[in-house]
Amino acid sequence: MRRSRFTETQIVAVLQEAEAGKKARERCRPHGISEATHDHWKAQDGGMRASDLKRLKEIEGEVTQYKRMLL
């Protein structure tokens, strides 16, 4: 699986710009992401803070390691 070039903090910052009232195209262009990526992040990580998102990614990584050990 390819690693994201954006950290959890950066993803949350981009998503918080939506609350400021900017349109999706205006938010995506300066960050170099597509609107589809923005929509994916919003659906997946919408109401989380950076610390919550970081912990979620760590837990998902641990689960992946456990699955590999069992298979």
C-alpha positions, 0 to 999 in steps of 0.5 A: 500500500502506498504511503500518503505524502500528507501527514495526519495534521496536514489532512486535518488542516485541509479538511478544516478549511471546509469549515471556513467556507471555501469551495472544494476546488479552492481548497484543493489547488494550493495543496496539490490534491484532487477533489476526489482525494479531498472527498475521500479524506472527508468521508474517511476522516471527517470529524476527527482531530489530528491526534485521533486520526494519528491513533487510528492510523497506528491501530490500523497498522497494528491490525495489519501486522497481526493479520500478516502473522496469522496468515 
